[in-house]
Amino acid sequence: MSDDPAQARFLVIQLVRTVGVAMILAGIAVTQGALDWPQPVGFALMGLGFFETFIAPRLLAKKWKSPDA
C-alpha cells in the first residue's frame, strides 16, 4: 500500500460513514424492539449515527483540506 496521505484520509472518511450507517441501523433495531435495550439508547444511536454519516465526514474533509486547494 502506498504512503499517500490522501488515500488514508479517504479510507478514514469512508469508515466513519460506514460506522455511522451501522449506528443508525442499530438505533432503528433498538427502537423497533429487535434489541432489548432501552428506547432512548436507540434514539441516541440514531442521532450519533446521523452525525457520523452526514456531518463528521465534511468536518474531516475541511480539516484535512490542502492549503493550496
PDB file with SEQRES, HELIX, SHEET and CRYST1 records, atoms N, CA, C and O in Angstrom:
SEQRES   1 A   69  MET SER ASP ASP PRO ALA GLN ALA ARG PHE LEU VAL ILE          
SEQRES   2 A   69  GLN LEU VAL ARG THR VAL GLY VAL ALA MET ILE LEU ALA          
SEQRES   3 A   69  GLY ILE ALA VAL THR GLN GLY ALA LEU ASP TRP PRO GLN          
SEQRES   4 A   69  PRO VAL GLY PHE ALA LEU MET GLY LEU GLY PHE PHE GLU          
SEQRES   5 A   69  THR PHE ILE ALA PRO ARG LEU LEU ALA LYS LYS TRP LYS          
SEQRES   6 A   69  SER PRO ASP ALA                                              
HELIX    1 AA1 PRO A    5  THR A   31  1                                  27    
HELIX    2 AA2 GLN A   39  PHE A   50  1                                  12    
HELIX    3 AA3 PHE A   51  ILE A   55  3                                   5    
HELIX    4 AA4 ALA A   56  TRP A   64  1                                   9    
CRYST1    1.000    1.000    1.000  90.00  90.00  90.00 P 1           1          
ATOM      1  N   MET A   1       0.841  -1.171   0.000  1.00  0.00           N  
ATOM      2  CA  MET A   1       0.000   0.000   0.000  1.00  0.00           C  
ATOM      3  C   MET A   1       0.886   1.234   0.000  1.00  0.00           C  
ATOM      4  O   MET A   1       1.942   1.249   0.632  1.00  0.00           O  
ATOM      5  N   SER A   2       0.457   2.260  -0.704  1.00  0.00           N  
ATOM      6  CA  SER A   2       1.278   3.466  -0.815  1.00  0.00           C  
ATOM      7  C   SER A   2       1.198   4.301   0.459  1.00  0.00           C  
ATOM      8  O   SER A   2       0.336   4.085   1.311  1.00  0.00           O  
ATOM      9  N   ASP A   3       2.106   5.249   0.568  1.00  0.00           N  
ATOM     10  CA  ASP A   3       2.148   6.134   1.724  1.00  0.00           C  
ATOM     11  C   ASP A   3       1.421   7.449   1.447  1.00  0.00           C  
ATOM     12  O   ASP A   3       1.725   8.468   2.066  1.00  0.00           O  
ATOM     13  N   ASP A   4       0.473   7.430   0.530  1.00  0.00           N  
ATOM     14  CA  ASP A   4      -0.269   8.624   0.163  1.00  0.00           C  
ATOM     15  C   ASP A   4      -1.243   8.994   1.284  1.00  0.00           C  
ATOM     16  O   ASP A   4      -2.141   8.213   1.596  1.00  0.00           O  
ATOM     17  N   PRO A   5      -1.079  10.176   1.896  1.00  0.00           N  
ATOM     18  CA  PRO A   5      -1.994  10.545   2.986  1.00  0.00           C  
ATOM     19  C   PRO A   5      -3.427  10.757   2.502  1.00  0.00           C  
ATOM     20  O   PRO A   5      -4.369  10.563   3.271  1.00  0.00           O  
ATOM     21  N   ALA A   6      -3.604  11.149   1.252  1.00  0.00           N  
ATOM     22  CA  ALA A   6      -4.956  11.341   0.730  1.00  0.00           C  
ATOM     23  C   ALA A   6      -5.727  10.026   0.705  1.00  0.00           C  
ATOM     24  O   ALA A   6      -6.920   9.998   1.009  1.00  0.00           O  
ATOM     25  N   GLN A   7      -5.055   8.949   0.348  1.00  0.00           N  
ATOM     26  CA  GLN A   7      -5.711   7.651   0.305  1.00  0.00           C  
ATOM     27  C   GLN A   7      -6.113   7.211   1.716  1.00  0.00           C  
ATOM     28  O   GLN A   7      -7.214   6.699   1.915  1.00  0.00           O  
ATOM     29  N   ALA A   8      -5.242   7.405   2.676  1.00  0.00           N  
ATOM     30  CA  ALA A   8      -5.553   7.038   4.060  1.00  0.00           C  
ATOM     31  C   ALA A   8      -6.706   7.881   4.593  1.00  0.00           C  
ATOM     32  O   ALA A   8      -7.584   7.366   5.287  1.00  0.00           O  
ATOM     33  N   ARG A   9      -6.708   9.156   4.276  1.00  0.00           N  
ATOM     34  CA  ARG A   9      -7.786  10.031   4.731  1.00  0.00           C  
ATOM     35  C   ARG A   9      -9.113   9.640   4.099  1.00  0.00           C  
ATOM     36  O   ARG A   9     -10.149   9.653   4.765  1.00  0.00           O  
ATOM     37  N   PHE A  10      -9.087   9.293   2.823  1.00  0.00           N  
ATOM     38  CA  PHE A  10     -10.299   8.842   2.148  1.00  0.00           C  
ATOM     39  C   PHE A  10     -10.854   7.595   2.830  1.00  0.00           C  
ATOM     40  O   PHE A  10     -12.059   7.492   3.058  1.00  0.00           O  
ATOM     41  N   LEU A  11      -9.975   6.651   3.153  1.00  0.00           N  
ATOM     42  CA  LEU A  11     -10.428   5.430   3.815  1.00  0.00           C  
ATOM     43  C   LEU A  11     -11.011   5.723   5.194  1.00  0.00           C  
ATOM     44  O   LEU A  11     -11.995   5.101   5.592  1.00  0.00           O  
ATOM     45  N   VAL A  12     -10.421   6.653   5.919  1.00  0.00           N  
ATOM     46  CA  VAL A  12     -10.946   7.023   7.234  1.00  0.00           C  
ATOM     47  C   VAL A  12     -12.336   7.635   7.099  1.00  0.00           C  
ATOM     48  O   VAL A  12     -13.236   7.306   7.873  1.00  0.00           O  
ATOM     49  N   ILE A  13     -12.515   8.516   6.132  1.00  0.00           N  
ATOM     50  CA  ILE A  13     -13.821   9.141   5.922  1.00  0.00           C  
ATOM     51  C   ILE A  13     -14.865   8.080   5.566  1.00  0.00           C  
ATOM     52  O   ILE A  13     -15.991   8.137   6.061  1.00  0.00           O  
ATOM     53  N   GLN A  14     -14.512   7.125   4.726  1.00  0.00           N  
ATOM     54  CA  GLN A  14     -15.452   6.067   4.358  1.00  0.00           C  
ATOM     55  C   GLN A  14     -15.771   5.180   5.559  1.00  0.00           C  
ATOM     56  O   GLN A  14     -16.907   4.733   5.714  1.00  0.00           O  
ATOM     57  N   LEU A  15     -14.785   4.925   6.403  1.00  0.00           N  
ATOM     58  CA  LEU A  15     -15.014   4.122   7.605  1.00  0.00           C  
ATOM     59  C   LEU A  15     -15.956   4.851   8.565  1.00  0.00           C  
ATOM     60  O   LEU A  15     -16.832   4.228   9.164  1.00  0.00           O  
ATOM     61  N   VAL A  16     -15.781   6.155   8.712  1.00  0.00           N  
ATOM     62  CA  VAL A  16     -16.661   6.943   9.578  1.00  0.00           C  
ATOM     63  C   VAL A  16     -18.095   6.874   9.052  1.00  0.00           C  
ATOM     64  O   VAL A  16     -19.032   6.699   9.832  1.00  0.00           O  
ATOM     65  N   ARG A  17     -18.270   7.009   7.749  1.00  0.00           N  
ATOM     66  CA  ARG A  17     -19.611   6.916   7.154  1.00  0.00           C  
ATOM     67  C   ARG A  17     -20.226   5.541   7.382  1.00  0.00           C  
ATOM     68  O   ARG A  17     -21.402   5.435   7.729  1.00  0.00           O  
ATOM     69  N   THR A  18     -19.446   4.504   7.189  1.00  0.00           N  
ATOM     70  CA  THR A  18     -19.950   3.138   7.344  1.00  0.00           C  
ATOM     71  C   THR A  18     -20.368   2.866   8.781  1.00  0.00           C  
ATOM     72  O   THR A  18     -21.416   2.267   9.024  1.00  0.00           O  
ATOM     73  N   VAL A  19     -19.558   3.301   9.726  1.00  0.00           N  
ATOM     74  CA  VAL A  19     -19.904   3.124  11.137  1.00  0.00           C  
ATOM     75  C   VAL A  19     -21.158   3.925  11.466  1.00  0.00           C  
ATOM     76  O   VAL A  19     -21.997   3.468  12.242  1.00  0.00           O  
ATOM     77  N   GLY A  20     -21.293   5.108  10.890  1.00  0.00           N  
ATOM     78  CA  GLY A  20     -22.481   5.908  11.106  1.00  0.00           C  
ATOM     79  C   GLY A  20     -23.744   5.197  10.630  1.00  0.00           C  
ATOM     80  O   GLY A  20     -24.760   5.195  11.325  1.00  0.00           O  
ATOM     81  N   VAL A  21     -23.679   4.601   9.458  1.00  0.00           N  
ATOM     82  CA  VAL A  21     -24.835   3.856   8.938  1.00  0.00           C  
ATOM     83  C   VAL A  21     -25.145   2.666   9.836  1.00  0.00           C  
ATOM     84  O   VAL A  21     -26.313   2.373  10.091  1.00  0.00           O  
ATOM     85  N   ALA A  22     -24.119   1.981  10.316  1.00  0.00           N  
ATOM     86  CA  ALA A  22     -24.329   0.848  11.221  1.00  0.00           C  
ATOM     87  C   ALA A  22     -24.994   1.315  12.522  1.00  0.00           C  
ATOM     88  O   ALA A  22     -25.845   0.615  13.071  1.00  0.00           O  
ATOM     89  N   MET A  23     -24.609   2.489  13.010  1.00  0.00           N  
ATOM     90  CA  MET A  23     -25.223   3.018  14.229  1.00  0.00           C  
ATOM     91  C   MET A  23     -26.697   3.364  13.983  1.00  0.00           C  
ATOM     92  O   MET A  23     -27.543   3.121  14.844  1.00  0.00           O  
ATOM     93  N   ILE A  24     -26.998   3.919  12.830  1.00  0.00           N  
ATOM     94  CA  ILE A  24     -28.390   4.230  12.504  1.00  0.00           C  
ATOM     95  C   ILE A  24     -29.217   2.946  12.472  1.00  0.00           C  
ATOM     96  O   ILE A  24     -30.311   2.896  13.033  1.00  0.00           O  
ATOM     97  N   LEU A  25     -28.698   1.913  11.820  1.00  0.00           N  
ATOM     98  CA  LEU A  25     -29.421   0.645  11.750  1.00  0.00           C  
ATOM     99  C   LEU A  25     -29.599   0.014  13.126  1.00  0.00           C  
ATOM    100  O   LEU A  25     -30.654  -0.548  13.421  1.00  0.00           O  
ATOM    101  N   ALA A  26     -28.573   0.105  13.968  1.00  0.00           N  
ATOM    102  CA  ALA A  26     -28.690  -0.421  15.330  1.00  0.00           C  
ATOM    103  C   ALA A  26     -29.728   0.373  16.117  1.00  0.00           C  
ATOM    104  O   ALA A  26     -30.506  -0.203  16.877  1.00  0.00           O  
ATOM    105  N   GLY A  27     -29.740   1.681  15.941  1.00  0.00           N  
ATOM    106  CA  GLY A  27     -30.737   2.509  16.621  1.00  0.00           C  
ATOM    107  C   GLY A  27     -32.149   2.165  16.186  1.00  0.00           C  
ATOM    108  O   GLY A  27     -33.062   2.121  17.010  1.00  0.00           O  
ATOM    109  N   ILE A  28     -32.333   1.920  14.896  1.00  0.00           N  
ATOM    110  CA  ILE A  28     -33.655   1.516  14.404  1.00  0.00           C  
ATOM    111  C   ILE A  28     -34.046   0.174  15.013  1.00  0.00           C  
ATOM    112  O   ILE A  28     -35.194  -0.019  15.413  1.00  0.00           O  
ATOM    113  N   ALA A  29     -33.100  -0.744  15.083  1.00  0.00           N  
ATOM    114  CA  ALA A  29     -33.389  -2.055  15.672  1.00  0.00           C  
ATOM    115  C   ALA A  29     -33.799  -1.920  17.135  1.00  0.00           C  
ATOM    116  O   ALA A  29     -34.695  -2.628  17.596  1.00  0.00           O  
ATOM    117  N   VAL A  30     -33.154  -1.023  17.862  1.00  0.00           N  
ATOM    118  CA  VAL A  30     -33.498  -0.822  19.269  1.00  0.00           C  
ATOM    119  C   VAL A  30     -34.890  -0.211  19.394  1.00  0.00           C  
ATOM    120  O   VAL A  30     -35.694  -0.664  20.209  1.00  0.00           O  
ATOM    121  N   THR A  31     -35.183   0.816  18.592  1.00  0.00           N  
ATOM    122  CA  THR A  31     -36.482   1.467  18.718  1.00  0.00           C  
ATOM    123  C   THR A  31     -37.634   0.568  18.265  1.00  0.00           C  
ATOM    124  O   THR A  31     -38.768   0.754  18.707  1.00  0.00           O  
ATOM    125  N   GLN A  32     -37.363  -0.392  17.402  1.00  0.00           N  
ATOM    126  CA  GLN A  32     -38.400  -1.307  16.943  1.00  0.00           C  
ATOM    127  C   GLN A  32     -38.522  -2.548  17.828  1.00  0.00           C  
ATOM    128  O   GLN A  32     -39.386  -3.395  17.599  1.00  0.00           O  
ATOM    129  N   GLY A  33     -37.662  -2.654  18.833  1.00  0.00           N  
ATOM    130  CA  GLY A  33     -37.753  -3.765  19.772  1.00  0.00           C  
ATOM    131  C   GLY A  33     -36.973  -5.005  19.384  1.00  0.00           C  
ATOM    132  O   GLY A  33     -37.076  -6.026  20.064  1.00  0.00           O  
ATOM    133  N   ALA A  34     -36.197  -4.948  18.317  1.00  0.00           N  
ATOM    134  CA  ALA A  34     -35.409  -6.112  17.905  1.00  0.00           C  
ATOM    135  C   ALA A  34     -34.242  -6.357  18.860  1.00  0.00           C  
ATOM    136  O   ALA A  34     -33.802  -7.495  19.024  1.00  0.00           O  
ATOM    137  N   LEU A  35     -33.747  -5.305  19.481  1.00  0.00           N  
ATOM    138  CA  LEU A  35     -32.714  -5.422  20.507  1.00  0.00           C  
ATOM    139  C   LEU A  35     -33.327  -5.000  21.838  1.00  0.00           C  
ATOM    140  O   LEU A  35     -34.091  -4.037  21.902  1.00  0.00           O  
ATOM    141  N   ASP A  36     -32.994  -5.714  22.879  1.00  0.00           N  
ATOM    142  CA  ASP A  36     -33.593  -5.465  24.187  1.00  0.00           C  
ATOM    143  C   ASP A  36     -32.793  -4.414  24.964  1.00  0.00           C  
ATOM    144  O   ASP A  36     -32.251  -4.687  26.034  1.00  0.00           O  
ATOM    145  N   TRP A  37     -32.737  -3.222  24.401  1.00  0.00           N  
ATOM    146  CA  TRP A  37     -32.087  -2.077  25.047  1.00  0.00           C  
ATOM    147  C   TRP A  37     -33.143  -1.016  25.287  1.00  0.00           C  
ATOM    148  O   TRP A  37     -34.195  -1.046  24.649  1.00  0.00           O  
ATOM    149  N   PRO A  38     -32.890  -0.084  26.186  1.00  0.00           N  
ATOM    150  CA  PRO A  38     -33.869   0.994  26.393  1.00  0.00           C  
ATOM    151  C   PRO A  38     -34.045   1.841  25.129  1.00  0.00           C  
ATOM    152  O   PRO A  38     -33.089   2.084  24.392  1.00  0.00           O  
ATOM    153  N   GLN A  39     -35.266   2.279  24.895  1.00  0.00           N  
ATOM    154  CA  GLN A  39     -35.574   3.022  23.674  1.00  0.00           C  
ATOM    155  C   GLN A  39     -34.767   4.321  23.548  1.00  0.00           C  
ATOM    156  O   GLN A  39     -34.379   4.666  22.432  1.00  0.00           O  
ATOM    157  N   PRO A  40     -34.495   5.059  24.636  1.00  0.00           N  
ATOM    158  CA  PRO A  40     -33.675   6.273  24.474  1.00  0.00           C  
ATOM    159  C   PRO A  40     -32.272   5.981  23.921  1.00  0.00           C  
ATOM    160  O   PRO A  40     -31.680   6.822  23.245  1.00  0.00           O  
ATOM    161  N   VAL A  41     -31.750   4.793  24.211  1.00  0.00           N  
ATOM    162  CA  VAL A  41     -30.453   4.410  23.655  1.00  0.00           C  
ATOM    163  C   VAL A  41     -30.553   4.306  22.136  1.00  0.00           C  
ATOM    164  O   VAL A  41     -29.626   4.689  21.422  1.00  0.00           O  
ATOM    165  N   GLY A  42     -31.662   3.794  21.649  1.00  0.00           N  
ATOM    166  CA  GLY A  42     -31.868   3.698  20.205  1.00  0.00           C  
ATOM    167  C   GLY A  42     -31.901   5.062  19.546  1.00  0.00           C  
ATOM    168  O   GLY A  42     -31.305   5.265  18.488  1.00  0.00           O  
ATOM    169  N   PHE A  43     -32.606   6.005  20.179  1.00  0.00           N  
ATOM    170  CA  PHE A  43     -32.658   7.351  19.613  1.00  0.00           C  
ATOM    171  C   PHE A  43     -31.282   8.023  19.657  1.00  0.00           C  
ATOM    172  O   PHE A  43     -30.915   8.754  18.737  1.00  0.00           O  
ATOM    173  N   ALA A  44     -30.528   7.774  20.725  1.00  0.00           N  
ATOM    174  CA  ALA A  44     -29.176   8.327  20.812  1.00  0.00           C  
ATOM    175  C   ALA A  44     -28.273   7.732  19.729  1.00  0.00           C  
ATOM    176  O   ALA A  44     -27.487   8.447  19.106  1.00  0.00           O  
ATOM    177  N   LEU A  45     -28.391   6.432  19.512  1.00  0.00           N  
ATOM    178  CA  LEU A  45     -27.603   5.788  18.452  1.00  0.00           C  
ATOM    179  C   LEU A  45     -27.949   6.369  17.090  1.00  0.00           C  
ATOM    180  O   LEU A  45     -27.063   6.622  16.273  1.00  0.00           O  
ATOM    181  N   MET A  46     -29.230   6.580  16.848  1.00  0.00           N  
ATOM    182  CA  MET A  46     -29.620   7.150  15.552  1.00  0.00           C  
ATOM    183  C   MET A  46     -29.088   8.570  15.396  1.00  0.00           C  
ATOM    184  O   MET A  46     -28.610   8.939  14.323  1.00  0.00           O  
ATOM    185  N   GLY A  47     -29.166   9.366  16.453  1.00  0.00           N  
ATOM    186  CA  GLY A  47     -28.656  10.730  16.381  1.00  0.00           C  
ATOM    187  C   GLY A  47     -27.162  10.780  16.122  1.00  0.00           C  
ATOM    188  O   GLY A  47     -26.693  11.534  15.269  1.00  0.00           O  
ATOM    189  N   LEU A  48     -26.419   9.972  16.862  1.00  0.00           N  
ATOM    190  CA  LEU A  48     -24.971   9.915  16.643  1.00  0.00           C  
ATOM    191  C   LEU A  48     -24.645   9.348  15.265  1.00  0.00           C  
ATOM    192  O   LEU A  48     -23.697   9.785  14.613  1.00  0.00           O  
ATOM    193  N   GLY A  49     -25.433   8.380  14.832  1.00  0.00           N  
ATOM    194  CA  GLY A  49     -25.216   7.795  13.504  1.00  0.00           C  
ATOM    195  C   GLY A  49     -25.424   8.810  12.394  1.00  0.00           C  
ATOM    196  O   GLY A  49     -24.655   8.852  11.434  1.00  0.00           O  
ATOM    197  N   PHE A  50     -26.469   9.633  12.525  1.00  0.00           N  
ATOM    198  CA  PHE A  50     -26.694  10.670  11.517  1.00  0.00           C  
ATOM    199  C   PHE A  50     -25.553  11.683  11.518  1.00  0.00           C  
ATOM    200  O   PHE A  50     -25.124  12.144  10.461  1.00  0.00           O  
ATOM    201  N   PHE A  51     -25.065  12.027  12.708  1.00  0.00           N  
ATOM    202  CA  PHE A  51     -23.919  12.944  12.787  1.00  0.00           C  
ATOM    203  C   PHE A  51     -22.710  12.339  12.082  1.00  0.00           C  
ATOM    204  O   PHE A  51     -22.052  13.007  11.285  1.00  0.00           O  
ATOM    205  N   GLU A  52     -22.418  11.071  12.379  1.00  0.00           N  
ATOM    206  CA  GLU A  52     -21.244  10.421  11.779  1.00  0.00           C  
ATOM    207  C   GLU A  52     -21.392  10.215  10.280  1.00  0.00           C  
ATOM    208  O   GLU A  52     -20.397  10.230   9.555  1.00  0.00           O  
ATOM    209  N   THR A  53     -22.601  10.026   9.813  1.00  0.00           N  
ATOM    210  CA  THR A  53     -22.807   9.776   8.396  1.00  0.00           C  
ATOM    211  C   THR A  53     -22.775  11.050   7.567  1.00  0.00           C  
ATOM    212  O   THR A  53     -22.207  11.063   6.474  1.00  0.00           O  
ATOM    213  N   PHE A  54     -23.378  12.123   8.074  1.00  0.00           N  
ATOM    214  CA  PHE A  54     -23.555  13.316   7.252  1.00  0.00           C  
ATOM    215  C   PHE A  54     -22.667  14.498   7.628  1.00  0.00           C  
ATOM    216  O   PHE A  54     -22.297  15.275   6.747  1.00  0.00           O  
ATOM    217  N   ILE A  55     -22.317  14.661   8.884  1.00  0.00           N  
ATOM    218  CA  ILE A  55     -21.586  15.861   9.310  1.00  0.00           C  
ATOM    219  C   ILE A  55     -20.101  15.586   9.531  1.00  0.00           C  
ATOM    220  O   ILE A  55     -19.258  16.364   9.084  1.00  0.00           O  
ATOM    221  N   ALA A  56     -19.772  14.496  10.210  1.00  0.00           N  
ATOM    222  CA  ALA A  56     -18.373  14.206  10.534  1.00  0.00           C  
ATOM    223  C   ALA A  56     -17.476  14.101   9.291  1.00  0.00           C  
ATOM    224  O   ALA A  56     -16.363  14.626   9.321  1.00  0.00           O  
ATOM    225  N   PRO A  57     -17.907  13.448   8.195  1.00  0.00           N  
ATOM    226  CA  PRO A  57     -17.030  13.397   7.018  1.00  0.00           C  
ATOM    227  C   PRO A  57     -16.714  14.788   6.455  1.00  0.00           C  
ATOM    228  O   PRO A  57     -15.595  15.043   6.010  1.00  0.00           O  
ATOM    229  N   ARG A  58     -17.701  15.676   6.478  1.00  0.00           N  
ATOM    230  CA  ARG A  58     -17.442  17.037   5.991  1.00  0.00           C  
ATOM    231  C   ARG A  58     -16.463  17.776   6.893  1.00  0.00           C  
ATOM    232  O   ARG A  58     -15.598  18.510   6.416  1.00  0.00           O  
ATOM    233  N   LEU A  59     -16.606  17.578   8.202  1.00  0.00           N  
ATOM    234  CA  LEU A  59     -15.673  18.226   9.128  1.00  0.00           C  
ATOM    235  C   LEU A  59     -14.249  17.700   8.926  1.00  0.00           C  
ATOM    236  O   LEU A  59     -13.288  18.469   8.949  1.00  0.00           O  
ATOM    237  N   LEU A  60     -14.124  16.389   8.728  1.00  0.00           N  
ATOM    238  CA  LEU A  60     -12.798  15.810   8.492  1.00  0.00           C  
ATOM    239  C   LEU A  60     -12.212  16.314   7.181  1.00  0.00           C  
ATOM    240  O   LEU A  60     -11.030  16.655   7.119  1.00  0.00           O  
ATOM    241  N   ALA A  61     -13.023  16.363   6.141  1.00  0.00           N  
ATOM    242  CA  ALA A  61     -12.527  16.838   4.841  1.00  0.00           C  
ATOM    243  C   ALA A  61     -12.095  18.286   4.938  1.00  0.00           C  
ATOM    244  O   ALA A  61     -11.076  18.664   4.360  1.00  0.00           O  
ATOM    245  N   LYS A  62     -12.843  19.100   5.654  1.00  0.00           N  
ATOM    246  CA  LYS A  62     -12.479  20.501   5.822  1.00  0.00           C  
ATOM    247  C   LYS A  62     -11.183  20.644   6.610  1.00  0.00           C  
ATOM    248  O   LYS A  62     -10.343  21.486   6.295  1.00  0.00           O  
ATOM    249  N   LYS A  63     -11.031  19.811   7.639  1.00  0.00           N  
ATOM    250  CA  LYS A  63      -9.810  19.841   8.460  1.00  0.00           C  
ATOM    251  C   LYS A  63      -8.591  19.417   7.662  1.00  0.00           C  
ATOM    252  O   LYS A  63      -7.508  19.978   7.826  1.00  0.00           O  
ATOM    253  N   TRP A  64      -8.767  18.425   6.796  1.00  0.00           N  
ATOM    254  CA  TRP A  64      -7.642  17.860   6.051  1.00  0.00           C  
ATOM    255  C   TRP A  64      -7.426  18.515   4.703  1.00  0.00           C  
ATOM    256  O   TRP A  64      -6.542  18.092   3.958  1.00  0.00           O  
ATOM    257  N   LYS A  65      -8.193  19.521   4.369  1.00  0.00           N  
ATOM    258  CA  LYS A  65      -8.079  20.155   3.064  1.00  0.00           C  
ATOM    259  C   LYS A  65      -6.701  20.794   2.895  1.00  0.00           C  
ATOM    260  O   LYS A  65      -6.172  21.417   3.815  1.00  0.00           O  
ATOM    261  N   SER A  66      -6.142  20.629   1.724  1.00  0.00           N  
ATOM    262  CA  SER A  66      -4.824  21.213   1.430  1.00  0.00           C  
ATOM    263  C   SER A  66      -4.928  22.720   1.411  1.00  0.00           C  
ATOM    264  O   SER A  66      -5.922  23.257   0.924  1.00  0.00           O  
ATOM    265  N   PRO A  67      -3.926  23.422   1.927  1.00  0.00           N  
ATOM    266  CA  PRO A  67      -3.986  24.876   1.934  1.00  0.00           C  
ATOM    267  C   PRO A  67      -3.935  25.485   0.534  1.00  0.00           C  
ATOM    268  O   PRO A  67      -4.416  26.600   0.339  1.00  0.00           O  
ATOM    269  N   ASP A  68      -3.367  24.785  -0.437  1.00  0.00           N  
ATOM    270  CA  ASP A  68      -3.237  25.323  -1.791  1.00  0.00           C  
ATOM    271  C   ASP A  68      -4.414  24.940  -2.697  1.00  0.00           C  
ATOM    272  O   ASP A  68      -4.447  25.330  -3.864  1.00  0.00           O  
ATOM    273  N   ALA A  69      -5.379  24.178  -2.164  1.00  0.00           N  
ATOM    274  CA  ALA A  69      -6.519  23.745  -2.992  1.00  0.00           C  
ATOM    275  C   ALA A  69      -7.633  24.755  -3.000  1.00  0.00           C  
ATOM    276  O   ALA A  69      -8.657  24.539  -3.647  1.00  0.00           O  
TER     277      ALA A  69                                                      
END                                                                             
